[in-house]
Amino acid sequence: MDPEVSLLLLCPLGGLSQEQVAVELSPAHDRRPLPGGDKTITAIWEARLQTQPWIFDAPKFRLHSATLASSSPGPQLLLHLGLTSYRDFLGTNWSSSASWLRQQGATDWGDKQAYLADPLGVGATLVTADDFLVFLRRSQQVAEAPGLVDVPGGHPEPQALCPGGSPQHKDLPGELVVQELFSSVLQEICDEVNLPLHTLSRPLLLGIACNETSAGRASAEFYVQCSLTSEEIRSYYMNGGPEAHESTGIIFVETQRVQRLQETEMWTQLCPSAKGAILLYNRHPTLQSGAGKSHLSNASVPALSLQL
């Protein structure tokens, strides 16, 4: 396993549909106040604004834990979520004291993530009609992992369920949060790759991966099929979308080569969230069109298509 990423949850083979996921949203699942107060979070945020004035705060869902249970007619996943913010993420998970906060959380609460914001992200292993996986080269202007290669993704947004207001736990029914979780990954694909929504399949949840370079921050990774070929997707991408500024290039990798992607130079260019998505994808061989084909030799591995 790559030290930059760990797997928190592996869903049953084939992934879970939206109907198989439920959410319990509660203040009990929020971050604990920092020992000595949250003044350091404010200081970190104000310092970051001085160097990156374009960033902005927004509410996020916080992953506390997840419970997978066997039931009829199929497996059910319960996500225990709280509320947090991007500001708190930068002031905890990304702070220089993140390691100490994890140690202190384990001591004080029996939970090393207790003091961390841990906003839940989403990511997509997006498969084209001609069996390629889609990756994006991140812009140097983004706050996280600038210049690295990622899968399409972002965050489910509490604000989307409470437009014009300040999201509160009591105002966000669990079924609507699940809907936002699954729809947000499709919205991120549409915004980042500039694809029409009708070309995308319903997402399947593959599992949850944790970014160990940001103190264990979790991301729900999905499988999504697109009815367009890689060249058609390239054309849409080059026309630019709402979030075109977040990336500088598109990369296509044949699905049959992804099982051995960790052996290639490209793996070192992937940000941790993308590594987590690929590790989970590779644990669902039934989704891979290349399953059952002969193994590739080292010499045949990485024919990549890069558009800058």
Salt bridges, closest charged atoms under 4 A:
ASP2 OD2 - LYS275 NZ 3.07
GLU4 OE1 - LYS275 NZ 2.92
GLU19 OE2 - ARG202 NH2 2.60
GLU24 OE1 - HIS29 NE2 2.64
GLU24 OE1 - HIS80 ND1 3.00
ASP30 OD1 - HIS169 NE2 2.94
ASP38 OD2 - ARG31 NH2 2.92
ASP88 OD2 - ARG31 NH2 3.07
ASP88 OD1 - ARG87 NH1 3.22
GLU144 OE1 - ARG217 NH1 3.15
ASP150 OD2 - ARG138 NH1 3.51
GLU157 OE2 - LYS60 NZ 2.85
ASP171 OD1 - LYS170 NZ 3.23
GLU212 OE1 - ARG102 NH1 3.31
GLU231 OE2 - ARG234 NH2 3.01
GLU254 OE1 - ARG257 NE 2.29
GLU263 OE1 - ARG260 NH2 2.96
